[in-house]
Amino acid sequence: MKYKLLTPGPLTTTDSVKEQMLFDHCTWDEDYKKITRDITDKLLNLAKVNKDNYVCTLMQGSGTFGVESVLSSSIGENDKLLILSNGAYGERMADIAKHNRINYVIYTEDYNKRHNINKIKDILKNDKAITHVSIVHSETTSGILNDIEEIGKVVKEYNKIFIVDAMSSFGGIDIPVENYNIDFIISSANKCIQGVPGFSFIIAKKEEILKCKNKARSLSLDLYSQWETMNKDGKWRFTSPTHTILAFNKALDELNEEGGVDKRYERYYNNNRLLIDKMKELGFDTYVDNKYQSPIITSFIYPKNANYTFEEMYDFIKQRGYAIYPGKIENINSFRIGNIGEIYKEDIIKLCAIIEEFLKGVN
Ligand SMILES: *Cc1c(COP(=O)(O)O)cnc(C)c1O
């Protein structure tokens, strides 16, 4: 049975992206190194950075490997990290810090609230040991979008290193990395660039990646070494995910053909708002307030008096061509619908018609 994914990565990709994976590419020669170099170059263009100041490194593994690579390679033994968390991916940063014995503090907000800027300032003022600040841009847990531009200003006002997990936003939301004062930003192949899973990428300020030399707590996730090898001529330190790379390169071209990040954002945003409006008509409220709602994924509150289970609704929808996502908010019964990937207006209309049909059947 075929279905489209309404999950925020892996997501539905085009056939033309998938077709790239029908070829077994060799890795040692100039052809392949050039593809790696092209990809890092295109990513730096998307990040709108000056290429003298910023570098791009690809890292095997899923998105978490990229986040762990940055945290474990950039934060030294005498450094301290402030994690701004309002979701499971912020909490995962704390988990990474624990595993790597990184000194950290965490400022946690409710999953549908943004951080208080004055409170961030107070923490930075009072805890002089803090050297790095990290945050998730688009919290895929709830669908909230954090204001990294405003927070970046505060981080630099206090001269700290700024780390952003932009896993589910990079490529789908414009992020001028240099203007936003970001030192390290992480995303992965299978989110808004619409590739398949297999690696993450890190765009870093050159000055800061140079400081990572000999700091890494792990060999395979050593960001400096990975960059140093890749930067020479496009070589990967260890086996690269060749098929994923070929697919990703095609996905980058397709992003360009769509009209770039702004056009993709427009598609995501319009589909997301259409989804929210139609779901509201069907009786589903959102967990995150509209003004903080990302165009990536939406948490819908499960109706209190519902006489059906999520699994029943999920199966009904899946049999008709779409896979939705369970909720991930503690103490709140919810479910999520993502709208990134090869998803268009007609998909949203079809999905909502399926949900309407389901509700008629159970009521
Ligand atoms: C997808 C995602 C990650 C990485 O998750 P993996 O399962 O390791 O790919 C990290 N942060 C956010 C915000 C994400 O959406």
The ligand as an SDF file (V2000), in Angstrom:
LIG
                    3D

 15 15  0  0  0  0  0  0  0  0999 V2000
   14.3220   15.7550   13.0640 C   0  0  0  0  0  0  0  0  0  0  0  0
   14.8700   16.6270   14.1150 C   0  0  0  0  0  0  0  0  0  0  0  0
   16.0960   16.3360   14.7590 C   0  0  0  0  0  0  0  0  0  0  0  0
   16.9290   15.1310   14.4410 C   0  0  0  0  0  0  0  0  0  0  0  0
   16.2950   13.9490   14.6110 O   0  0  0  0  0  0  0  0  0  0  0  0
   16.8990   12.6120   14.0180 P   0  0  0  0  0  0  0  0  0  0  0  0
   15.8690   11.6040   14.3500 O   0  0  0  0  0  0  0  0  0  0  0  0
   18.1920   12.3600   14.6780 O   0  0  0  0  0  0  0  0  0  0  0  0
   17.0870   12.8490   12.5520 O   0  0  0  0  0  0  0  0  0  0  0  0
   16.5990   17.2540   15.6670 C   0  0  0  0  0  0  0  0  0  0  0  0
   15.9330   18.3760   15.9510 N   0  0  0  0  0  0  0  0  0  0  0  0
   14.7670   18.6900   15.3660 C   0  0  0  0  0  0  0  0  0  0  0  0
   14.1060   19.9790   15.7210 C   0  0  0  0  0  0  0  0  0  0  0  0
   14.1870   17.8200   14.4370 C   0  0  0  0  0  0  0  0  0  0  0  0
   13.0320   18.1430   13.8530 O   0  0  0  0  0  0  0  0  0  0  0  0
  1  2  1  0
  2  3  1  0
  2 14  2  0
  3  4  1  0
  3 10  2  0
  4  5  1  0
  5  6  1  0
  6  7  2  0
  6  8  1  0
  6  9  1  0
 10 11  1  0
 11 12  2  0
 12 13  1  0
 12 14  1  0
 14 15  1  0
M  END
$$$$
